[in-house]
Every structure is written in C-alpha cells, then in structure tokens.
Amino acid sequence: MIAEKIRVALDERSYDIEMGAGNLDRIGSLCREVGLSGTAAVVSNTTVAPLYYETVRLSMERAGYRVVPVTLPDGEGYKNSATLNLIYDGLVDASLDRGSFILALGGGVIGDMAGFAAASYLRGIPFVQIPTTLLSQVDSSVGGKTGINHPRGKNLIGAFYQPKAVLIDVATLDTLPEREFLSGLGEIVKYGAVLDGGFFDFLETNAKLLLARDKEALIQAVSRSCAIKAKVVAEDEREGGVRAVLNYGHTLGHAVETLTGYTRYLHGEAVAIGMVQAARISQHYGFCSQADRERIEALVVALGLPTELPSFPARQYREALSHDKKVRDKGLLFICNQGIGAYRMERLTDLGALLEICGIGE
C-alpha cells in the first residue's frame, strides 16, 4: 500500500519520499522509475539483512537488476572509517562502476555510511535510502547528510549528498526492538517542539496510539515529520541558516553520546535528553514559559524516554561541546524553543553558564 509521496525540492537534485505500509517490494520498480541502472549494492547490517534483504533482492531482480549484498556489523560504534572501508571493499569486489548504485537498507548508521560511500566511491555514484528504523525514517534518510563519526566527535567526517529516492515502509517498524522504536519517537518530538505546534498537539493526543505502533498514526507522524524536514532542507540544503533548527536537542545530545562512547544511549534517547535541557535553557532565557517546558518534558516522559544528563564533570561536557560542528567564532549556536512550535537561535559563549542551568557543575 502506497500512502503518499513527499517531494524534496532541490532543483536538479530533487527527489521523492515514497511512504506507505507494506510497500518494500516496490523498490525495484521505484529504482526503474528514477532512471537507475547497472548493479545494485545493498548495504545493510547483520540485524536488518536477515529480515529484509530477500524482499529487496527479489524486487530488484524482478526489475532486471544485478544485486550484490554488502553486510556490515550493527551498531553506532561501527560508524567509523574502518567500517566505511568494508563498504568500499564490497563495491570493488563486486566491480561496481559509475553506472551502478547503492541501496542503503537499515537505520541511520547504515544510511549515513552508505550515503558517504556513494558520495565518495568513484567520486560519486547514485544511492537510494530504504530506512528501516523510525529514527532514520523521520530524520537521517531525508536531507542528504552522510558521514561517519570520529573518536573526538559525532559526524565530523562526511558530505552533503542527496539520494535519488527514499522508500519508507512503516511495516518494517514491526520488527524494531522497543527501545529503538522509542528512540525514533524522540526525534519526532523535535519537529513539533520547534517547527509545528499543531503537530506537537497531535503527538500529545496520539502518544498511546504511537506507542502501540498503530499504522495510521505512524504514517501520519512519519509523513508530517518528513514534510517538515523536506521544507527546511529545500530552504537550506547545506545548513547555512534555518536548517540548523533541526539540531534542536542535538547539541547536548551529541555531547552525551560522545562522553558515553556511543554505547549507553541510543541517538533518539540522547536527543530527548538534549531537548528537555534545551527547554530548560529556553525557559531560563525567557524564550518559553514554564508551562511550555513542562509540556515538552511531559511528552518525552510519556514516550518512555530519558530526560536527565548523565553525571560527568562540566569540564568534560565543555570539551565535548567544543568539538560540536555548530561552534564558530568561539561561540556555540544553540537552538532554543520559543514557546511550542517556534524556535530561536542563540550564540552562546559561556558554556559553563549553560551547563549550570542544566545542573552540571565542576
């Protein structure tokens, strides 16, 4: 069942997000529709490939493609240069040329790494995103950010490289572990908190349906998230201005991930913590009311996500924040919520004061 298509309008780099439930076997036809040819390398991981590779392979072969698998270990800890080289090895072994392409079948780690491999292999070959986690469906698969982590910071190495298409099948969420599913809900909250107050209302009202993985509620939530992100990306593809709003909750969230070695928290959990702290900072500076902050925190809690920063000294948080990509001219561009559904960007220079607001001392 195809529910709808959302256009990401980027001139000659424009593409569609096809969304539905039970539409994964449409991938071969979709690749033909967007003009792809040659060999398709399906980059996936040891968790997702056993579940969905065969469906993708059969669909692609029915459409006349040669298909080769490139299967990687699973986890954020593998989002690094060593694993990226495994993708290159697979592409070289399969003799992929510039007329071939990549299918990124998996969550955000797979999408980011496969996209970066596509951007850099033979100086660029096409790729298609097939996100299978809620987090990747509403965030990382849309917008063209690709890359890997560096030991000193998240996503420090990468490129902006748009896919040829995105296929989202919310039925793949049926096999997603509960914690991974909740992590994705954390990223969805972001869109309502700073960009769409009506969508925030929807999330509050439908929290129980979303937690039950109701297909209709999920399609609405994923579709609205993608539409919001597509609009922001169309306005600011390379994050020179308004696109930075999508980093709401990510500044402290990335610091949490860095300090815990990408092992203690899933990305959406870290973002949830970061959003709650961002709301506290926003209230402190008068950009939102106590009631606004409490609504954000209550929704995060209702969705089963964490709210408190892990206990590390302020100096370690400052060190992690100093490597944030949004640090320029000795100031940190911090995204605050202005009420519910709007935002404000602030250049903060006193990281110690910011951490004090969040209850983090030396």
PLY file of the C-alpha trace (Angstrom):
ply
format ascii 1.0
element vertex 362
property float x
property float y
property float z
element edge 361
property int vertex1
property int vertex2
end_header
0.00 0.00 0.00
1.42 3.39 -1.03
0.17 6.17 1.20
1.76 9.22 -0.42
4.80 10.87 -1.87
6.58 13.89 -0.44
8.80 15.97 -2.71
12.16 17.27 -1.52
12.55 20.27 -3.83
16.23 20.86 -4.59
16.24 21.81 -8.28
18.15 19.14 -10.25
18.78 17.20 -7.01
15.06 16.93 -6.17
13.64 13.57 -5.21
10.55 11.91 -3.76
9.98 10.18 -0.44
7.56 7.33 -1.08
5.74 6.35 2.07
3.39 3.52 2.93
2.87 0.26 4.79
3.84 -2.96 3.04
5.48 -1.23 0.07
9.04 -2.55 0.46
8.60 -4.86 -2.54
8.11 -1.71 -4.66
11.84 -0.90 -4.50
12.75 -2.42 -7.88
10.01 -0.52 -9.70
10.96 2.69 -7.88
14.59 2.38 -8.97
13.45 1.98 -12.58
11.15 4.99 -12.25
14.03 7.24 -11.17
16.25 6.01 -14.01
18.78 3.87 -12.14
20.69 1.15 -13.98
23.59 -1.25 -13.52
24.42 -3.28 -10.44
22.75 -2.50 -7.11
24.85 -2.99 -3.99
22.58 -3.45 -0.98
24.46 -2.11 2.04
22.86 -3.43 5.22
23.84 -4.89 8.59
23.71 -8.22 10.37
20.41 -7.34 12.08
18.41 -5.93 9.15
19.71 -8.05 6.26
18.22 -11.35 7.55
14.83 -9.62 7.84
14.52 -7.66 4.60
17.36 -8.36 2.17
15.49 -11.16 0.38
12.43 -8.97 -0.21
14.67 -6.26 -1.66
16.71 -8.72 -3.74
13.65 -10.34 -5.28
12.07 -6.98 -6.09
15.28 -5.71 -7.66
15.83 -8.89 -9.70
12.24 -8.76 -10.96
13.05 -5.27 -12.21
16.10 -6.63 -14.04
18.93 -5.56 -11.75
22.02 -7.48 -10.68
22.14 -7.36 -6.88
25.10 -7.82 -4.52
25.00 -7.69 -0.72
27.41 -5.71 1.48
26.63 -6.65 5.07
28.20 -4.77 7.99
28.27 -5.23 11.78
25.43 -3.47 13.58
25.74 -0.50 15.92
26.72 3.15 16.27
30.14 2.02 17.47
30.85 0.78 13.91
30.12 4.13 12.26
33.78 4.74 11.55
36.47 4.73 8.87
37.26 1.03 9.32
33.68 0.01 8.57
33.46 2.51 5.72
36.40 0.71 4.13
34.43 -2.54 4.34
31.81 -0.91 2.10
34.47 0.20 -0.38
35.92 -3.32 -0.35
32.50 -4.76 -1.18
31.95 -2.30 -4.02
35.37 -3.00 -5.51
34.95 -6.77 -5.14
31.62 -6.57 -6.97
33.18 -4.41 -9.72
30.70 -1.58 -9.31
31.26 1.17 -11.85
29.83 4.68 -12.26
26.73 3.19 -13.86
25.91 1.27 -10.68
24.29 2.40 -7.42
23.83 1.69 -3.72
20.73 0.82 -1.73
21.04 1.77 1.95
18.90 -0.80 3.78
18.85 -0.15 7.50
18.84 2.56 10.13
20.66 5.85 10.38
24.14 4.38 10.72
23.74 2.38 7.51
22.15 5.32 5.70
24.89 7.74 6.72
27.76 5.37 5.88
26.28 4.01 2.65
25.46 7.56 1.56
29.01 8.71 2.26
30.38 5.69 0.40
28.12 6.62 -2.55
29.33 10.23 -2.41
32.98 9.23 -2.48
33.24 5.93 -4.41
34.48 6.74 -7.94
33.84 10.37 -6.90
30.11 9.73 -6.65
27.53 7.12 -7.62
23.75 7.26 -7.02
22.09 5.81 -3.94
18.60 5.19 -2.59
17.60 5.27 1.08
15.47 2.44 2.49
15.26 3.37 6.19
14.02 0.58 8.44
14.07 2.32 11.83
11.74 5.06 12.98
14.67 7.36 13.68
16.06 7.04 10.17
12.64 7.31 8.55
11.94 10.70 10.09
15.43 12.14 10.15
18.65 10.79 8.71
17.25 9.37 5.46
15.97 12.79 4.37
18.18 15.74 3.55
21.44 14.37 2.21
23.65 14.40 5.30
26.08 11.50 5.09
29.17 10.61 7.07
30.95 8.79 9.85
31.98 9.53 13.42
35.46 10.45 14.61
36.70 9.35 18.06
36.57 13.01 19.15
33.11 13.84 17.83
29.97 12.66 16.08
29.57 13.09 12.30
32.75 15.13 11.93
33.60 13.49 8.60
31.05 13.47 5.80
29.40 15.17 2.86
26.07 16.58 1.72
24.92 14.09 -0.91
21.27 13.68 -1.84
19.70 10.29 -2.59
17.83 9.61 -5.81
14.79 8.48 -3.80
13.67 7.41 -0.35
11.32 4.47 0.21
9.70 4.27 3.65
7.72 1.20 4.68
6.36 1.65 8.21
5.68 -2.10 8.34
9.42 -2.57 8.88
8.89 -0.97 12.29
7.04 -4.12 13.41
10.39 -5.87 13.88
12.07 -2.91 15.58
13.03 -3.51 19.23
11.01 -1.39 21.65
13.94 0.74 22.75
14.89 1.52 19.13
11.28 2.43 18.38
11.05 4.82 21.34
14.34 6.38 20.26
12.72 7.31 16.96
9.79 8.94 18.73
12.29 11.22 20.43
13.39 12.64 17.08
9.76 13.15 16.04
9.08 15.33 19.11
11.71 17.77 17.82
9.64 18.72 14.78
6.62 19.66 16.86
8.57 21.42 19.60
10.30 23.95 17.34
8.52 23.90 13.96
4.86 22.90 14.24
2.76 23.45 17.36
-0.21 21.65 15.81
1.93 18.58 15.23
3.07 18.75 18.86
-0.62 18.70 19.86
-1.11 15.63 17.63
1.77 13.84 19.35
0.38 14.61 22.80
-3.09 13.38 21.78
-1.88 10.26 19.97
1.01 9.19 22.19
-0.70 5.93 23.17
-1.52 5.02 19.55
2.06 5.71 18.53
3.39 3.57 21.38
1.09 0.78 20.17
2.59 1.20 16.65
-0.78 1.93 15.10
-0.12 2.06 11.34
-2.36 5.03 10.61
-0.92 7.09 13.46
2.61 6.14 12.44
2.09 7.09 8.80
0.72 10.45 9.91
3.62 11.06 12.29
6.31 9.93 9.85
4.71 11.75 6.93
4.38 15.03 8.84
7.97 14.75 10.13
9.30 14.17 6.61
7.24 17.01 5.17
8.56 19.42 7.80
12.14 18.33 7.22
11.75 18.42 3.43
10.58 22.04 3.63
13.52 23.04 5.83
16.04 21.22 3.62
14.60 22.85 0.48
15.17 26.26 2.09
18.67 25.49 3.37
20.27 22.37 1.89
23.74 22.81 3.44
22.82 24.13 6.87
23.93 27.69 6.28
20.96 29.10 8.15
17.48 27.83 9.02
18.38 24.13 8.72
20.31 24.45 11.96
16.92 24.40 13.71
16.88 20.63 13.12
19.69 20.42 15.66
17.26 21.19 18.50
18.19 18.82 21.31
21.26 17.62 19.41
23.89 19.92 20.90
23.80 18.41 24.37
22.56 15.13 22.89
25.73 14.73 20.84
27.82 15.63 23.89
26.06 12.85 25.83
26.79 10.36 23.05
30.44 11.41 22.84
31.01 11.24 26.61
29.41 7.80 26.86
31.28 6.41 23.85
28.11 5.95 21.78
27.25 2.90 23.88
24.99 3.94 26.76
22.28 5.86 24.87
20.61 5.45 21.51
20.63 8.60 19.40
16.96 9.45 19.98
17.40 8.93 23.72
20.31 11.38 23.75
18.27 13.85 21.69
15.36 13.52 24.12
17.68 14.42 26.99
19.04 17.31 24.94
15.54 18.62 24.16
14.49 18.65 27.79
17.69 20.50 28.70
17.20 22.89 25.76
13.69 23.63 27.03
15.13 24.41 30.48
17.69 26.73 28.91
14.96 28.33 26.79
12.85 28.97 29.88
15.87 30.41 31.71
16.40 32.97 28.95
12.70 33.79 28.74
12.02 32.26 25.34
9.35 29.90 26.66
7.19 29.59 29.72
7.40 27.05 32.50
4.22 25.50 31.09
5.87 25.11 27.67
8.91 23.45 29.22
6.71 21.13 31.26
4.74 20.09 28.16
7.93 19.15 26.34
9.25 17.22 29.31
5.88 15.52 29.88
5.69 14.33 26.26
9.24 12.99 26.41
8.37 11.09 29.61
5.06 9.83 28.14
7.00 8.35 25.25
9.26 6.44 27.62
12.41 8.47 27.01
15.10 9.78 29.41
15.30 13.42 30.48
18.42 13.87 32.63
22.03 14.40 31.63
24.41 11.64 32.76
26.79 12.63 35.52
30.06 13.94 34.11
32.05 16.98 35.28
31.34 20.25 33.49
34.87 20.31 32.08
34.18 17.07 30.19
30.92 18.47 28.80
32.75 21.65 27.75
35.38 19.59 25.95
32.70 17.57 24.12
30.75 20.73 23.22
33.89 22.43 21.91
34.05 19.89 19.07
30.43 20.46 18.04
30.07 21.35 14.35
27.99 24.39 15.35
30.91 26.05 17.18
32.03 29.10 15.21
33.87 32.25 16.23
34.26 30.90 19.76
30.51 30.69 20.23
28.08 27.79 20.18
24.97 28.19 18.04
22.28 26.85 20.35
18.71 26.12 19.25
16.06 27.17 21.74
12.33 26.59 21.56
10.30 29.79 21.50
7.10 28.64 23.12
5.88 25.46 21.39
6.21 25.24 17.62
8.73 28.03 17.06
12.45 28.48 17.63
15.20 30.95 18.33
18.91 30.59 17.58
21.31 31.95 20.18
25.08 32.27 20.02
26.24 31.22 23.50
29.82 31.81 24.60
29.62 30.85 28.28
29.34 27.07 28.21
29.78 26.94 31.97
26.64 29.02 32.50
24.72 26.83 30.04
25.73 23.72 31.96
24.85 25.30 35.30
21.29 25.82 34.05
21.20 22.08 33.39
22.53 21.30 36.85
26.03 20.29 35.74
28.89 21.55 37.92
32.63 21.00 38.04
0 1
1 2
2 3
3 4
4 5
5 6
6 7
7 8
8 9
9 10
10 11
11 12
12 13
13 14
14 15
15 16
16 17
17 18
18 19
19 20
20 21
21 22
22 23
23 24
24 25
25 26
26 27
27 28
28 29
29 30
30 31
31 32
32 33
33 34
34 35
35 36
36 37
37 38
38 39
39 40
40 41
41 42
42 43
43 44
44 45
45 46
46 47
47 48
48 49
49 50
50 51
51 52
52 53
53 54
54 55
55 56
56 57
57 58
58 59
59 60
60 61
61 62
62 63
63 64
64 65
65 66
66 67
67 68
68 69
69 70
70 71
71 72
72 73
73 74
74 75
75 76
76 77
77 78
78 79
79 80
80 81
81 82
82 83
83 84
84 85
85 86
86 87
87 88
88 89
89 90
90 91
91 92
92 93
93 94
94 95
95 96
96 97
97 98
98 99
99 100
100 101
101 102
102 103
103 104
104 105
105 106
106 107
107 108
108 109
109 110
110 111
111 112
112 113
113 114
114 115
115 116
116 117
117 118
118 119
119 120
120 121
121 122
122 123
123 124
124 125
125 126
126 127
127 128
128 129
129 130
130 131
131 132
132 133
133 134
134 135
135 136
136 137
137 138
138 139
139 140
140 141
141 142
142 143
143 144
144 145
145 146
146 147
147 148
148 149
149 150
150 151
151 152
152 153
153 154
154 155
155 156
156 157
157 158
158 159
159 160
160 161
161 162
162 163
163 164
164 165
165 166
166 167
167 168
168 169
169 170
170 171
171 172
172 173
173 174
174 175
175 176
176 177
177 178
178 179
179 180
180 181
181 182
182 183
183 184
184 185
185 186
186 187
187 188
188 189
189 190
190 191
191 192
192 193
193 194
194 195
195 196
196 197
197 198
198 199
199 200
200 201
201 202
202 203
203 204
204 205
205 206
206 207
207 208
208 209
209 210
210 211
211 212
212 213
213 214
214 215
215 216
216 217
217 218
218 219
219 220
220 221
221 222
222 223
223 224
224 225
225 226
226 227
227 228
228 229
229 230
230 231
231 232
232 233
233 234
234 235
235 236
236 237
237 238
238 239
239 240
240 241
241 242
242 243
243 244
244 245
245 246
246 247
247 248
248 249
249 250
250 251
251 252
252 253
253 254
254 255
255 256
256 257
257 258
258 259
259 260
260 261
261 262
262 263
263 264
264 265
265 266
266 267
267 268
268 269
269 270
270 271
271 272
272 273
273 274
274 275
275 276
276 277
277 278
278 279
279 280
280 281
281 282
282 283
283 284
284 285
285 286
286 287
287 288
288 289
289 290
290 291
291 292
292 293
293 294
294 295
295 296
296 297
297 298
298 299
299 300
300 301
301 302
302 303
303 304
304 305
305 306
306 307
307 308
308 309
309 310
310 311
311 312
312 313
313 314
314 315
315 316
316 317
317 318
318 319
319 320
320 321
321 322
322 323
323 324
324 325
325 326
326 327
327 328
328 329
329 330
330 331
331 332
332 333
333 334
334 335
335 336
336 337
337 338
338 339
339 340
340 341
341 342
342 343
343 344
344 345
345 346
346 347
347 348
348 349
349 350
350 351
351 352
352 353
353 354
354 355
355 356
356 357
357 358
358 359
359 360
360 361
